[in-house]
Each structure stands twice: as structure tokens, then as C-alpha cells.
Amino acid sequence: MDAGDESDGGRTSGLLLPIALTLLLAVGLAIGGAVTYLLVAEPGGTASSDGCDRLRSVDITVAPELYDVVEAAVDDFAPRCTRVNPDERSGGDVARGVGTGGALPDLWIPESRFWLGRAWLGGRSRVRVLAPSVARTPLLLVGGPRARRFPTWGDAEVSGLVSVPDPMVSTVGALAVMAPRSEARAARRTAAEAGQMVVPFAQRYGARRSRGADQEVWPTMFRQLSPRLVVTTEQELGTVEGGQRLRDLTPPVGAPVLDFPLAARNDAAPGTREVALRLLDYLESADGTAALVEHGLRRPHGRAPEGARSDVSTYLPTPPARAVATAVRSWQTLAIPSAILAVVDASGSMDFDAGTGTRMDLLADAAGIGLSFLPDHARVGLWVFSIDQGGPGQDWRVLEPIRRLDDLRFGRTQRYALRRWATRLPSLTNGGTGLYDTALAAYREAVRRYRPNYSNAVVLMTDGQNEDPGSIGLEQLLSRLRELRDPDRPVRIVGIAISGDADLSALQRMATATGGDAYLAAQPEDILGVFAQAVLSR
């Protein structure tokens, strides 16, 4: 081998060695990385770069009033190797989400303990209460110099001078509705007396909403010289712009309170309890207390912080979850006014004997009684129908268009006009049942006359089945109803089948197509009760 050959071979060997070493190192790193990933990564955790075996993740959902305090302190109370994910949602939002199949967070701090009950979450208990309260802020009644302080919440609410956030979506609103019951013993009222106080409160609320008032409620919403009171919280009063001009006029019996309980889901993620304990330690520390005070909140057992706009020291008991849920459902029925187009079968079969009168006699009596229970701001119209009732080829006849019951026309109110027509209904019966064309025309009219802030419905009452051979068919009717249905202008058909002769199946299909329901008044004496149930349905 000559020198040239020997020299080339040496350079080749010298290059191969570092290349081989580089390949081995790369393979070793790849294998080592894979092994490390398999050893470190586990279900429920991710590999961490700070020396943790795995990084745990815990979700916490906090009421808006407390969220900023918790979110700002996450780094202070999050344990090592744990990612805490804060989210801001009201208790009502969380509960409604669970009711439609959503999941609870690992940790939850709603505004009030009543959101933790089965009445809102359904089924077996889904959470464990780790702390009954981590902070507080009392509800207040506030107003300007012309507003007055009432001795009790019930007295204030029945006065018609109180504006309240919507109890259907607001924890503050729901607790305000329950206040007369919570204070009943201190106010020396029975539970029944306290419960009745919600009726005028809800109806006046509905009347204001129907005029477009109180869509949003905040402490400074009224002019300084207004006599009205607003339900708010101590925290909101201290932070809202212009709140300095308002007075705390909370009744001396005490105040409902947002108490912010801390709860954990029964099957919460690993590490949840440690996060909860560290959060509680933080909130009880000097730094945590300072953060609560800075955000206008009280400690769980503390009095009003220095500089607070309220000196409330007596808290009314928080009612059970089931009581709140029942009260809110009643409020919905009482407060949301009805816009009803009542469509009454005036075919010849309504003259059939029903024991104490004809079917139409009993229905007319029920209509007159039902009118007595509707507030002035309710909107009601009246049609009757039978084949050609409105003239050749038209099965419906308009007796009164949809108007407010206190609407004055030609020296008479709509309520008066409807009562007069109710007494004349028995004289209008004739012919066969023209159900389908009437149902379509009535629904079209109700959608056209839709009113926001009302529960809009066509109440369709019949004792028979469609007998008009020239009318639209049932399947075509259902298709047209679905086309007319507008999610932005919701109108329901509520069917009432009078006796077993009525086509309840057709009524139910019409109602279902529009988001409504149908009811059977099997016996004559059932008509009034079923009519009330149909009118009050939501």
C-alpha cells in the first residue's frame, strides 16, 4: 500500500468515528426521551419541565363577585406541580348547565349555598361542601333622599317601589324574593302571609318589565329625587360610580347575604382537596383578608370593613334550595305577563248538555273567572270559530284583537269588552268545527302581534275535530306552523280538549310543533282548572 492509499484510509476512519458517535447519541436521546415520556406521562397529568413527575390540573369556577380575588392569588395558593384553572361564572349559569347535561367543576364557589342543593343540581348530591362560607356581602335596599326605609323587606316589596334584578337569573334577585319568608319570624308573620307578599311584588315587576323598565337593574339607575329603592349588595354599592349619593335603607330586621360556599365535585380531579385547603388558608391570611376588603367583601364571620357604605350586622337565614326553586318558579308564573289569543270553538256541539249548563255555558263562566285573575297589563284577544263563522270560506271570527286589559277604547276597557263577549258566547254557536284553518290563522296573527317581555300564546279550545272538508290538512298545517315558528318571537299553541270528543291528539301535535302543550278537560267541572293551568303555563 503506498503512502497515498494509507493517508486516504486514515481520513475515512477519522470521519466515520464521530459520525457513528453522533448517530449513537441521537438514537440514545430519542430512546431516552421516549422512556422518560412513558415513565412521566400519566392519565390526568402532563410531563413537567420543573422536576415534577406529572402536572396535575384542577378547575375552579368562581362567582363574579369573588373571581378577581381568587384569580389574582392563583400563584399564591396553587400547590407545586398543579395547574389551577380559574373560571368566572354565576351560580345560576353553572346550575343550569348541569341541568342540561354539563359537568360541574372540580371546585366551585357560587354566590349562595342554595345553588348546591339537589333542587338545582338534580339527583343525588353531587358536591361536598368544604367550607360553608369564604366571604360575605349582604343585600341592601338603597335609594336617594326621597326614598324611605321600610320596617321589613316584605313591606318594601309590596309597596311597588322596589326594583330588583331578574330573580330567574340573578342570585341577588332570588334572595330578595325570598326575603319576606326569611324574615317572617322576626316580622311576626306566618309563612303563608309572607309567601303571599310575592304576588303583588311579582305582578308589579311584570308590569314594569312589560313597559320596558327594569330590564337591567343597578344602584344608580334612578334620578336622585326618585322615591324608588333598588336591591343591590354592599360590594356593588361601594364600587359603582355615583354610589356616594345613595343611602342604605335596608330594613332593620336584617339582610339576606351572599355567602360564597366552597364545594368540591364528588369525583373531582386528584389534588383538588389540597388546592381547596391552600385557598382557604390564603383567604384566612392577612393578605387574603386585605384582598377581600379591597374588593368590598367581608370575611365569613366579619362585620362591615372600615369605610363600608352599610352597617348591616344581622343576616337573614339563607332558605333551602327547594324553597328557592319553588319560589322562582312561582315568580316566573306571576311576573311574566301573558299575551293570549283565546280561540273558542263555537260549533254546534258546544251546545251539548254538560250537567249544569251547556259546554259553552261552562266555558264562558270559566273565561269570566279567569279574566279576574289576570293583571291589567296582561294582553288578551278573543276569537270564535266554526265553519264559515267569519263569513263564507272563513272559519274564524275576531271578537276582540289582542290588547292590554286596561286599554281604553270608546269609553270601555278591554277587560270590560271581553267580559261582555263571554256572556254572549252561548248565542254564537252554530255549524261544524273548522279547526285547522283557524289554528293556522290564529298562530299567524299571534306571531305578527308578538310582544317581548310577555309569554305569548294561542289558547285553542275545542270539543271536536276538524270537520271542514275544504280546509288545510293536518300534516300541511303542522308544516306551516313549523315554518312560522320564530325563536326570536316565540309563540306557543296551548290546546284545551273539552271532553273526550275532542281531537286531543291533533291538539297535542299542533302544540308540540310550536313548543306548547295540550290539556284535557274530561269532565265539565274540569274546565276552569284546566283553563287556569293552560293560561298560567310557561
CORHUHU-V289349 format. One record per helix or strand. SS is the DSSP state (h for helix, s for strand). FROM is the first residue (numbers start at 1). LEN is the number of residues. If there is no record, write none. Layout:
# CORHUHU-V289349
ss:SS from:FROM len:LEN
ss:SS from:FROM len:LEN
This chain:
# CORHUHU-V289349
ss:h from:3 len:38
ss:s from:45 len:2
ss:s from:55 len:8
ss:h from:64 len:9
ss:h from:74 len:4
ss:s from:82 len:7
ss:h from:91 len:9
ss:s from:107 len:3
ss:h from:113 len:4
ss:h from:118 len:4
ss:s from:127 len:5
ss:s from:136 len:8
ss:h from:153 len:6
ss:s from:162 len:2
ss:h from:171 len:12
ss:h from:184 len:4
ss:h from:191 len:20
ss:s from:229 len:5
ss:h from:234 len:6
ss:h from:243 len:3
ss:s from:247 len:2
ss:s from:255 len:1
ss:s from:257 len:2
ss:s from:262 len:4
ss:h from:272 len:13
ss:h from:286 len:9
ss:s from:298 len:1
ss:s from:315 len:1
ss:h from:321 len:15
ss:s from:337 len:9
ss:h from:348 len:4
ss:s from:353 len:1
ss:s from:358 len:1
ss:h from:359 len:15
ss:s from:379 len:7
ss:s from:396 len:9
ss:s from:408 len:2
ss:s from:412 len:2
ss:h from:414 len:15
ss:h from:435 len:14
ss:s from:454 len:9
ss:h from:474 len:11
ss:h from:487 len:3
ss:s from:491 len:8
ss:h from:504 len:10
ss:s from:518 len:4
ss:h from:524 len:13
